[in-house]
């Protein structure tokens, strides 16, 4: 079915549909998928231990693993497992089975949809915690961090219409209310007898009043947000050309994919039914976008460190006097936990004051529409607020609840589409889901997976997939500051979107990683001191879409050479450039290798005192991916590494070194 093309822009989208399932992480579902940043990622967090090695939940051999046991997944244990970004104690707080994962044979529909449409491999849940707070970000843009609307929401205490003693209803404005005020047609499709308490509107005063038919309440809120409207009604609306402009779909418990009540097979069958309904009228489908995402990760492991504001070392009411592990050029207001609620566990909550709310771990996101076809991967950073921002772009209804930091760091999902030149090749048929769903529904209980006796490295399918252009042009420059007894890093953003740099000190793995949010056309500079003259440094930097730098070496060079290296992007000639300079008083021999992409290339250069050398690398043949490794003959232990993808403004391919 081809898209209806009238303007070749987002204006051609008439219907946005959001189906949010329950409690799965990206690695748990898609870590083995070809062409995404999964198990073959060469740049994982250096603090991760081998004990967190994922293992396959092979349902083709043991179908009962389709109902593998879930894990702990609340604000408290999520913070403990994340551990400021070290993530080295994941199994301690989530359980050893939390690193179990599925593959293509276990999830045939989802892998087929990814191969036909677009998968996002940097889409994060919004919050370290459970279902309702994450869905609040998805439906309202916030969890009310300042408490102005009876937040902040940390748990599921307001996930149903039933009032709880001492827990006041939420009162901040939801995005459905903003759509209503703007005259945008919207609807929630659900069964009010069983929506698994997954409708976050149920916790808001205005909607509770409407559900109770209170005087002066909105009949529209009840009919649109808190009434039964099943998938059969969705099908009828589609066939009658009456699909609303914005729709949210909520599954019942058995179809939700939550490990407690459901399974991947049952959830996939529900998704298949949604797709059948939406495609039952080709004219409607030609103007429809379906976002299929998951509200949170449960406690299932994902290896990517979530972008976040800097962790707090010492809090102060005056932001200028706070001591942070990192820095941000963007206002970070609203991103820290500052307000305790009387009905929460105060002792535990006290220990988590001033922790970042998110972003949380990656969760699966499939963008299914006539404009996102072709088996693409999109690696721009997104979270649940990105779905609202896509609605903003289409319908012009702004959501002021979204923080400045999230607006800067998380995209609006428009980069997942090509409205001007969509793929119109024939779509394959979808794998059948009914039999596996029935088998899963008949399983008598959940099972605790048996851990493998000898853990094997998880495998990711080899190969690439087409990859969307991204707004990142990131660089890190490092230099030894002998007079300050420190290593200095300059974190540079030459692109069009903000990015978070994660910096890990490999010589001090217990230290809290530093995080730096750098806006477009800005940079941040920071130093890592060493206490002893004979000390060494080893800094490991991670950024979006496989961006990586490493700076290692002795604090004092054994020779009088002082080589420094900077990577540059030459966008006019589409070359990667390495600038080498030696401000020291002795010569040195520099080796530069690029072993990751294609035939290994190496360059050896002598750098005389005061000499500057510029090397150019043609990286077009491998989709502009690069991985340069620099050593100095006269200085064992000196090492520089620069890896990532040079963005040219054009679409490319996923990392060929994955898998």
URJOUR-V538094 format. One line per field, one symbol per residue. ss: DSSP state (H for helix, E for strand, C for the rest). psi: psi as a letter, one per 20 degrees, with the letter a starting at -180 (. if undefined). burial: # if it has 24 or more other C-alpha atoms within 12 Angstrom, else .. A space follows every 10 residues. Layout:
ss = ???
psi = ???
burial = ???
//
This chain:
ss = CCCCCCCCCH HHCCEEEEEE ECCCCHHHHH CCCCCCCCCC CCCCCCCCCH HHCCEECCCC CCHHHHHECC CCCCHHHHHH HHHHHCCCCH HHHHCHHHHE ECCCCCCHHH HHHHHHCEEE CCEECCCCCC HHHHHHHHHH CCCCCCCCCC CCCCCCCCCC CCCECCECCE CCCCHHHHHH HHCCCEEEEE CCCCCCCCCH HHHEHHHHHH HCCCCCCCHH HHHHHCCCEC HHHHHHHHHC CCCCCEEEEC CCHHHCCCCC CCCHHHHHHH HHHHHHHHCC CHHHHCCEEE EEEECCCCCC CCCCCCCCCC EEEECCCCHH HCEEEEEECC CCCCCECCCC CCCCCHHHHH HCCCCECCCC CECCEEEEEC CCCCCEEECC CECCHHHHHH HHHHHCCCCC CCCHHHHHHC CCCHHHCCCC CCCCCCCCCC CCCHHHHHHH HHCCCCECCC CCCCCCCCCC CCCCCEECCC CCCEEEEEEE EHHHCEEEEE EEECCCCCEE EEEEECCCCC CCCEEEEECC CEEEEEEEEC CCCCCEEEEE EECHHHCEEE EEEECCCCCC CCEEEEEEEE CCCCEEEEEE EECCCCCEEE EEEECCCCCC EEEEEEECCC CEEEEEEECH HHCCEEEEEE EECCCCCCEE EEEEECCCCC CEECCCCCC
psi = pqqoogikai iiphpppooo aplqrghhgj hjqpjrnchj pimrpiiqqh ikpqqpnnih hnhiihlqqa rqmrgghggh ggljihkikg hhiiqhiijq qrahhhlhgh hghhhhcppo jkpqriqnba gghhhghhii jrjmhijhkj aqphakiljr ioqppjoqqq irprhhhhgg hikpprqpor oihnjkkjoi hijpghhhgg hjkqpirohg ggghhkqpor hhhgghgghj kkprhpqppp qrgijijphg iarhghghhg ghhgghghji ohgghikqpp ooaphrjcjq qpipppprrq qpgpqqhohi jqoqmbrpiq pjpjjqoipq qhjrnhgghh ijqjqqhaqa rqqqppoori jkqjkqppjq prahihghhg hghgijoqni hpqhghhghp rjihijqnhh mqpjqqqrqq qqigghgggg hiphrqqoqp qqgopqpqpp prrrqqpqqq kpnqqppqqp nhhjlrpppo opojajqqqp ppopoiimii qpqqpooprp krqqprqoqq hqhjrrqnpo pqaqljppqp oqrqhppirj qmqqppqqon hgjlqppopp qnjajqrqpp ppqnihoapp qqppqporpi qppppppojh hkkkqqnppp rpginpippq poqbpppiiq qbrroiip.
burial = #####....# ########## ########## ########## ########.. #########. ..######## ########## ########## ########## ########## ########## ########## ########## #####...## ########## #.....#### ########## ...####### ##..###### ########## #......#.# ##.####### #.###.##.. ########## ########## ########## ########## #.######## ########## ########## ##........ ...####### .######### #.......#. .######### ########## ########## ########## #####.###. ########## #########. .##......# ..#..###.# #.#..#..#. .......### #..####### ########## .....##### ########## ######..#. .######### .######### .....##### ########## #######... ########## ...####### ##....#### ####.##... ..#.###... ..#.#.###. .######### #####..### ########.. #########
//
